[in-house]
Amino acid sequence: MTRWWKRLVGTILALSVAVPALAVTTWVVASDSDCTGFNAATGLSTGPIQCCRATAAGGGNVCNQKLNMGDKFIRPVTLTAGTGSTYTATGDALNAAALARIGLTNVVYVTCSGTSTGQDVNFNLTAPTAGATWGAKIQLFQTGGGGTTPVTNGGEYAGSTANASIQCVLTGY
């Protein structure tokens, strides 16, 4: 092997070891069975989980509501990020487990409140059409009174999403 190739291979190996992996945000859909008390779901987040009203055994939780509206369903959803989560520019996709917990095959409308940590939320449907497996990305923006958290160009949030939660209402079937 020539000296040039040895340098190239050495540089590639050094770069692959030197760059740490970032912990992306994995949004989890809270379920009644996750609730351990008022606003609490141990194991999901140390931040408040608004759909939890009591312990899982105590009842009164509203995380699993699915309301009938003619030929559609209304599904309130609490999404939460665990500890050590870092927001990914352009958004973090909901994984298959989160989509399964939502329990809708197709989504036609979504509205979300801001995060519990002050960011505005854009719930981007990536495949909402009938017959397709729907998907979604959560994109965060820091536009108004969110304080001193960092932003990237265009107001998109940049930073930790540790223990953040979002309340969304989805309409679909």
C-alpha positions in Angstrom: 0.0 0.0 0.0 1.3 3.4 -0.9 1.9 6.0 1.8 -1.0 8.1 0.4 -3.4 5.3 0.9 -2.2 4.6 4.4 -2.7 8.3 5.3 -6.2 8.2 3.8 -7.2 5.1 5.7 -5.7 6.4 8.9 -7.6 9.7 8.5 -10.9 7.9 7.9 -10.4 5.7 10.9 -9.5 8.7 13.1 -12.5 10.6 12.1 -14.9 7.7 12.6 -13.7 7.3 16.2 -13.4 11.1 17.0 -17.0 12.1 16.2 -19.5 11.2 19.0 -23.0 10.1 18.1 -25.8 12.5 19.2 -28.8 11.1 21.1 -31.7 12.0 18.8 -35.2 12.6 20.3 -37.4 9.5 20.4 -41.0 10.7 21.0 -43.0 8.2 23.0 -46.8 8.1 23.2 -47.9 8.0 26.8 -50.5 5.3 27.6 -52.7 4.9 30.7 -50.6 1.9 31.8 -47.5 4.2 32.0 -49.1 6.5 34.6 -47.8 6.3 38.1 -49.6 9.3 39.6 -51.0 12.8 38.8 -49.0 14.2 35.8 -46.4 11.4 36.3 -45.3 8.5 34.2 -42.2 7.0 35.7 -39.8 5.6 33.1 -41.0 8.0 30.3 -40.0 11.4 31.6 -39.3 13.3 34.7 -41.4 16.1 33.3 -45.2 16.3 33.7 -47.3 14.0 31.6 -50.6 15.8 31.4 -52.8 12.9 30.5 -52.0 11.0 33.7 -54.5 11.7 36.4 -53.9 8.8 38.8 -51.9 5.5 39.0 -52.5 3.0 36.2 -54.5 0.9 38.6 -56.4 3.9 40.0 -58.1 4.8 36.7 -59.1 8.3 35.6 -56.2 8.6 33.2 -57.0 10.0 29.7 -54.0 8.9 27.7 -55.9 6.2 25.8 -59.0 8.2 24.8 -60.3 7.6 21.3 -63.5 9.5 20.7 -65.9 8.7 17.9 -66.8 11.5 15.5 -69.0 10.1 12.7 -66.7 8.1 10.4 -63.6 9.5 12.0 -61.9 9.3 15.5 -60.5 12.1 17.6 -57.4 10.9 19.5 -55.7 13.1 22.1 -52.1 12.1 22.4 -49.3 13.0 24.8 -45.9 12.7 23.3 -42.9 12.7 25.6 -39.1 12.7 25.2 -37.0 11.0 27.8 -33.8 12.2 29.3 -30.7 12.7 27.2 -32.6 13.7 24.1 -31.3 16.2 21.6 -33.4 17.7 18.9 -32.5 16.9 15.3 -32.6 19.8 12.8 -35.6 19.4 10.4 -37.4 17.2 13.0 -37.5 13.8 14.6 -39.7 11.1 13.1 -42.1 9.1 15.2 -41.1 5.5 15.3 -43.3 2.5 14.6 -44.0 1.9 18.3 -45.3 5.4 18.7 -47.5 5.2 15.6 -48.9 1.9 16.8 -49.8 3.4 20.2 -51.7 6.2 18.5 -53.9 3.5 17.0 -55.1 5.3 13.8 -54.5 3.9 10.3 -54.8 7.3 8.5 -54.6 10.8 9.9 -56.4 13.7 8.3 -55.8 16.6 10.8 -53.5 17.3 13.7 -53.1 20.2 16.1 -50.6 20.4 18.9 -49.9 22.7 21.8 -46.3 24.0 22.3 -43.9 21.8 24.2 -43.8 21.8 28.0 -40.3 23.4 27.6 -41.6 26.4 25.5 -41.1 25.5 21.8 -43.8 25.7 19.1 -44.6 22.4 17.4 -45.1 21.5 13.8 -46.5 17.9 13.4 -45.5 17.1 9.8 -47.5 14.2 8.3 -45.1 12.4 6.0 -47.6 9.9 4.5 -51.2 10.7 5.6 -53.1 9.3 2.6 -55.5 6.4 2.6 -53.9 3.0 2.1 -50.4 4.3 2.9 -48.7 3.6 6.2 -48.8 7.1 7.7 -45.8 8.7 9.4 -45.0 11.9 11.1 -42.1 14.1 12.1 -42.1 16.4 15.1 -40.4 19.8 14.2 -39.8 22.4 16.9 -39.5 26.2 16.6 -38.6 28.9 19.1 -40.5 31.9 17.9 -42.2 33.7 20.8 -41.9 33.8 24.6 -39.8 30.7 25.0 -37.0 32.4 26.7 -33.3 31.9 26.0 -33.1 28.6 24.3 -30.9 28.5 21.2 -32.3 28.6 17.6 -31.0 27.8 14.2 -31.7 29.8 11.0 -35.4 30.4 10.5 -36.3 30.1 14.2 -36.0 26.2 14.3 -35.1 25.0 17.8 -31.6 23.6 18.5 -30.8 21.9 21.7 -32.0 19.4 24.3 -35.5 18.1 24.4 -34.9 16.1 27.6 -38.2 15.5 29.4 -40.2 17.7 27.0 -43.8 16.7 26.3 -46.4 17.7 23.7 -50.2 17.5 23.7 -51.7 16.8 20.3 -55.2 16.0 19.0 -55.3 13.8 15.9 -58.3 13.2 13.7 -58.3 10.1 11.5 -59.6 6.6 11.1 
